[in-house]
Every structure is written in structure tokens, then in C-alpha cells.
Amino acid sequence: MPTPRKPPALVPGSTIAVVAPASPAKEERIQRGCETLERLDYRVKRFGAKSKGEGYFSAPLAERRKHLQDALTRPEIRAVLCTRGGYGCAEILEGWNPARLKQPRIFCAFSDLTSVHIFLWQKLRWVTFYGPLVAGGFDAGPNATGGFDPDTFMWAMTATNSGYTVPLEGETFTRGKAEGILLGGCITLIETSIGTPWELDTRGSILLLEDRGMKPYQLDRMLLHLRQAGKLEGVRGIVLGEFPESEPPEGSSVTVTDVCRRILGPLRIPVVYGAPVGHTTRPMLTMPLGVRAKLHAAGEGRIEILEPAVRA
């Protein structure tokens, strides 16, 4: 793997940009999330707060692209957080010039923002962070239902001298240990990166896969596509999310866990299911993408982050 490019760590008083590159969020939830960040002793600067929504997008395409690129290039900005996911990020990438993104910034988000994570890794080798949204985690607060896990957020954003261990609070499907580069995110967006100029290279990875609101047969189709497209070849371990709101359709007893066991079991690599990453009602973990990690698949599972994700 090429050498990852790490962003500067957050420090008290750092300025965090808040952008809305996908779907719109409720203003009161954005405000609560911004207040949480301010209580953590950060300054918040919103981009596009006065933009008008367009269909299921938070703003017209050109505005969303400009706000995100500006946030990632302004010298006073140390971190970029997003209001919510939904839909809309993939189209932004079509007009992006990666040469403008000269210095890595902290980028933290999940769901539809997986497309941006993949782009920043494949094009620039930026380390990014799969974690809470302003109106999807920070708004509920630390250690709250629908909130965020403060320990993993602060470790990821501030630890510059060593790695750390994240308890996955899940269920081991296939026991074992594996070391690789932690990559992944929302499985829907990973699948739709196939065939694009920023298609995710999963070889040598500990692969994170999660989503919500999927019928088991839909997850089956996606995992099968990843396997047939070669995206599970060379993967060293897998961490699966909870896949909430993914009950079997009427008349079927096949669950998402059944699907994951059927397709991933024959890989004979360590697999942990049910970690509170991405779409979860539990306090959401923050997972650094693009760093070396070691998966311990036993019991509830844990993952060692083997190096700092940020630099001093």
C-alpha cells in the first residue's frame, strides 16, 4: 500500500467546517450538533447554511461541490464534518480536481459520504474517518441513543503518538486474527464505486461493510457482486455493521446474518458482525480509514488501530 497522508490533529480551538454535500437535514438537528462540537471546545464554521434545497439535495450541484471543496482547502479549517448523508455525493466527484486538495484535512462522515472517503483515499491517499454526522450522531450527544462514542472520536482525532484499541461490541462469525489497512464504509456506495475512476481497491484490507434498510436478498446481491467483481479477493478480515431495519420480507425466514454467513464464511477470514458503526442506534464508533489495523475476531471482537490516524 502507498504511504497514507495523515491530517493534522484536532486541538482545542480548532475550526471545524460543517457542510451539506448530500441531502438536507433539519435545522434544529444541525444546531444541536454544532452546539455539541462547541462544547468540545471547537469553533464551527458552516458552509452553505443559506442554500436552498433542490429536490432531495441540500442545494444545487455546483453549490454543494464548491462548499465541500472550499471547506477542504481553506487554510483555517482543520476538520470537515457533514450534516447528513442521504444521497448526492457521487455526482460531486465528477467535477472534482484532486490537485486542488494539497493538504490533508480531517474528513469525518458516514453513509452516502462513503463516496468521498473512497475518492480521497484512491486519488490522494488521505486518511479519513468513518464516524458521526452533525445531524446524525453529534445532535444526540455523547454516549446517547443515536449519538456518538466520545472515546473513539477523541482517540481518532487527537492521538498522535500511538495507536489504540476499539471494542467492536459485536458477534464473531469466523474466529481469527488479521492485519491490514482499514477501509470501507456503506456497502451500497462501495458497490457503486465499481467501474468509476475511484473504484475502491480492497486488496490487503480489513474491510468495513455496513448499511441500513436492506432486505436480506438485496444484501445477498451486493455481497455476491463484490465477490464476483473480485472485491473480496485479498481481503484479510471483515467488520460488519448492525444492518438495522433489514428484516426478512413476509414469508421468508432468511436474515441478513444468514446471508453474511453464507457468502463470507467460505472466505475463511476473520469476520465480526454487529459493530456499532455507521447506521446504528447505539453510540456510533469513529473508525479511521487508511491506517494499519489488526482485527481480533473472538467473542464480541476488537480492532487494534496500529498507528496514529493524525499527526501533530
TAHUMO-V77217 format. One record per helix or strand of 2 or more residues. SS is the DSSP state (helix for helix, strand for strand). FROM is the first residue (numbers start at 1). TO is the last residue. If there is no record, write none. Layout:
# TAHUMO-V77217
((SS & FROM & TO) (SS & FROM & TO))
This chain:
# TAHUMO-V77217
((strand & 7 & 8) (strand & 15 & 19) (helix & 27 & 39) (strand & 43 & 46) (helix & 61 & 71) (strand & 77 & 82) (helix & 89 & 93) (helix & 98 & 100) (strand & 106 & 109) (helix & 111 & 124) (strand & 128 & 130) (strand & 136 & 137) (helix & 150 & 158) (strand & 164 & 167) (strand & 171 & 174) (strand & 176 & 186) (helix & 187 & 192) (strand & 205 & 210) (helix & 216 & 228) (strand & 237 & 240) (helix & 256 & 267) (strand & 270 & 273) (strand & 287 & 289) (strand & 292 & 297) (strand & 302 & 305) (strand & 310 & 311))
